[in-house]
Amino acid sequence: MARMIVEAAEALLDKEIKVLDKGFVRLVDYMGGDQRIVQSARVSYGEGTKTYRQDRGLIHYLMKNWHTSPFEQVQLTFHTKMPIFVARQWVRHRTARLNEISGRYSVMKDEFYLPSPEHVCYQSESNKQGRSESLPFDEAMKVIEHMEQEQKANYANYEKLLEGNVARELARANLPVSLYTEWYWQIDLHNLFHFLRLRMDAHAQYEIRVFGEALAQCAKAVSPLAYEAFEEHILGSVSFSRAECEALALMLAGKDHALTGRSLQSFDDKVAKLKAAVPAEQPEELVLPVA
Ligand SMILES: Cc1cc2nc3c(=O)[nH]c(=O)nc-3n(C[C@H](O)[C@H](O)[C@H](O)COP(=O)(O)OP(=O)(O)OC[C@H]3O[C@@H](n4cnc5c(N)ncnc54)[C@H](O)[C@@H]3O)c2cc1C
């Protein structure tokens, strides 16, 4: 089959999806889509092209049963711009290929991240890696002004070093992690879903979560059925530990369980997610050929 063209993805190509104050996600290119997933999966099941409903059933079946390799057949290339502290979290996802702007070669631009006031929050008491409620508006603005002053002073020092002909690779060393960086990033759909599961989660930092949402928009355009299956079987699913399974069984039987403190909080969050579930329309039941 010739190169796969997906209209919704074509419409997104080269368009910057704005993220945070100065960042973006831009879909540069893609290879494959839902049709590539079903084609490659049917190599293992020895079947040819089917109807849309059967393709949808197959994609849901693959996602539900962790038959992940057909999703690796779809590739996406992005150009993204984000603060360095976001890039530091992003780069932990090793199953991608990237090329980043070089601060040794180029003069880094005077572009720093400043949060909007509602995202200037107090340290969370319950989650050492998280935020709690926002500061009062005036206090938040003072924090933002303070951050901006520091960024300006830092950049002025950087420029002074460059004017003195200090090497760019050294002059940049004191620039803060709020500075924006850019890279090309290529990843397959299976590993992008892994990234999105972790980084769109409520426990991920807000500043990377919003990039996750922009990447998700592109994934959805390239492979809408795969994205629907990802939402249904991964994003929308809830996993319970053994102790939580016991607590759930007791709860369903109308009995008390023994969970307390943070364990109880985590359990309650999962039960709330269960209750809020809005499932996709049931996909066609897949009947695999008998081997
Ligand atoms: C909310 C949150 C908090 C976090 N906090 C911290 C933190 O405090 N400190 C910190 O250092 N990190 C932290 N991380 C990063 C986290 O530990 C992972 O490194 C990151 O999420 C990437 O996940 P991954 O390794 O599964 O992804 P990928 O690198 O994309 O790998 C996908 C899978 O491939 C396999 N794999 C890939 N490369 C290797 C390899 N070299 N060896 C073995 N297996 C491999 C693994 O099975 C892995 O799960 C945090 C992540 C999240 C989402």
The ligand as an SDF file (V2000), in Angstrom:
LIG
                    3D

 53 58  0  0  0  0  0  0  0  0999 V2000
    4.8920   11.8200   38.2360 C   0  0  0  0  0  0  0  0  0  0  0  0
    6.3160   11.4190   37.9480 C   0  0  0  0  0  0  0  0  0  0  0  0
    7.3050   11.6560   38.8750 C   0  0  0  0  0  0  0  0  0  0  0  0
    8.6510   11.3100   38.6110 C   0  0  0  0  0  0  0  0  0  0  0  0
    9.6160   11.5780   39.5360 N   0  0  0  0  0  0  0  0  0  0  0  0
   10.9020   11.2630   39.2670 C   0  0  0  0  0  0  0  0  0  0  0  0
   11.9610   11.5640   40.1930 C   0  0  0  0  0  0  0  0  0  0  0  0
   11.7140   12.0770   41.2690 O   0  0  0  0  0  0  0  0  0  0  0  0
   13.2480   11.2730   39.8480 N   0  0  0  0  0  0  0  0  0  0  0  0
   13.5530   10.6710   38.6560 C   0  0  0  0  0  0  0  0  0  0  0  0
   14.7340   10.4260   38.3990 O   0  0  0  0  0  0  0  0  0  0  0  0
   12.5890   10.3700   37.7690 N   0  0  0  0  0  0  0  0  0  0  0  0
   11.2850   10.6550   38.0280 C   0  0  0  0  0  0  0  0  0  0  0  0
   10.3100   10.3660   37.1000 N   0  0  0  0  0  0  0  0  0  0  0  0
   10.7160    9.7510   35.8310 C   0  0  0  0  0  0  0  0  0  0  0  0
   10.3510    8.2510   35.7900 C   0  0  0  0  0  0  0  0  0  0  0  0
   11.0520    7.5270   36.7910 O   0  0  0  0  0  0  0  0  0  0  0  0
   10.6960    7.6680   34.4110 C   0  0  0  0  0  0  0  0  0  0  0  0
   12.0790    7.7790   34.1900 O   0  0  0  0  0  0  0  0  0  0  0  0
    9.9910    8.3980   33.2810 C   0  0  0  0  0  0  0  0  0  0  0  0
    8.6190    8.5150   33.5720 O   0  0  0  0  0  0  0  0  0  0  0  0
   10.1670    7.6300   31.9780 C   0  0  0  0  0  0  0  0  0  0  0  0
    9.4570    6.4300   32.0610 O   0  0  0  0  0  0  0  0  0  0  0  0
    9.9670    5.1130   31.3360 P   0  0  0  0  0  0  0  0  0  0  0  0
   11.3470    4.7710   31.7730 O   0  0  0  0  0  0  0  0  0  0  0  0
    8.9160    4.0680   31.5690 O   0  0  0  0  0  0  0  0  0  0  0  0
    9.9240    5.5820   29.8150 O   0  0  0  0  0  0  0  0  0  0  0  0
   10.8930    5.2320   28.6130 P   0  0  0  0  0  0  0  0  0  0  0  0
   12.2650    5.7070   28.8650 O   0  0  0  0  0  0  0  0  0  0  0  0
   10.1860    5.7120   27.3710 O   0  0  0  0  0  0  0  0  0  0  0  0
   10.9490    3.6770   28.5920 O   0  0  0  0  0  0  0  0  0  0  0  0
    9.7860    2.8920   28.2740 C   0  0  0  0  0  0  0  0  0  0  0  0
   10.0550    1.5040   28.8250 C   0  0  0  0  0  0  0  0  0  0  0  0
   11.1630    0.9360   28.1190 O   0  0  0  0  0  0  0  0  0  0  0  0
   12.0200    0.2450   29.0050 C   0  0  0  0  0  0  0  0  0  0  0  0
   13.3620    0.8620   28.9490 N   0  0  0  0  0  0  0  0  0  0  0  0
   13.7350    1.9350   28.2110 C   0  0  0  0  0  0  0  0  0  0  0  0
   15.0340    2.1830   28.3450 N   0  0  0  0  0  0  0  0  0  0  0  0
   15.5090    1.2850   29.2230 C   0  0  0  0  0  0  0  0  0  0  0  0
   16.7940    1.0260   29.7850 C   0  0  0  0  0  0  0  0  0  0  0  0
   17.8750    1.7540   29.4750 N   0  0  0  0  0  0  0  0  0  0  0  0
   16.8970    0.0150   30.6630 N   0  0  0  0  0  0  0  0  0  0  0  0
   15.8380   -0.7310   30.9950 C   0  0  0  0  0  0  0  0  0  0  0  0
   14.6060   -0.5620   30.4880 N   0  0  0  0  0  0  0  0  0  0  0  0
   14.4290    0.4230   29.6120 C   0  0  0  0  0  0  0  0  0  0  0  0
   11.3610    0.3180   30.3820 C   0  0  0  0  0  0  0  0  0  0  0  0
   10.5760   -0.8310   30.5540 O   0  0  0  0  0  0  0  0  0  0  0  0
   10.4550    1.5120   30.2940 C   0  0  0  0  0  0  0  0  0  0  0  0
    9.3270    1.4570   31.1490 O   0  0  0  0  0  0  0  0  0  0  0  0
    8.9650   10.6980   37.3580 C   0  0  0  0  0  0  0  0  0  0  0  0
    7.9670   10.4540   36.4380 C   0  0  0  0  0  0  0  0  0  0  0  0
    6.6430   10.8010   36.7020 C   0  0  0  0  0  0  0  0  0  0  0  0
    5.5880   10.5360   35.6530 C   0  0  0  0  0  0  0  0  0  0  0  0
  1  2  1  0
  2  3  1  0
  2 52  2  0
  3  4  2  0
  4  5  1  0
  4 50  1  0
  5  6  2  0
  6  7  1  0
  6 13  1  0
  7  8  2  0
  7  9  1  0
  9 10  1  0
 10 11  2  0
 10 12  1  0
 12 13  2  0
 13 14  1  0
 14 15  1  0
 14 50  1  0
 15 16  1  0
 16 17  1  0
 16 18  1  0
 18 19  1  0
 18 20  1  0
 20 21  1  0
 20 22  1  0
 22 23  1  0
 23 24  1  0
 24 25  2  0
 24 26  1  0
 24 27  1  0
 27 28  1  0
 28 29  2  0
 28 30  1  0
 28 31  1  0
 31 32  1  0
 32 33  1  0
 33 34  1  0
 33 48  1  0
 34 35  1  0
 35 36  1  0
 35 46  1  0
 36 37  1  0
 36 45  1  0
 37 38  2  0
 38 39  1  0
 39 40  1  0
 39 45  2  0
 40 41  1  0
 40 42  2  0
 42 43  1  0
 43 44  2  0
 44 45  1  0
 46 47  1  0
 46 48  1  0
 48 49  1  0
 50 51  2  0
 51 52  1  0
 52 53  1  0
M  END
$$$$
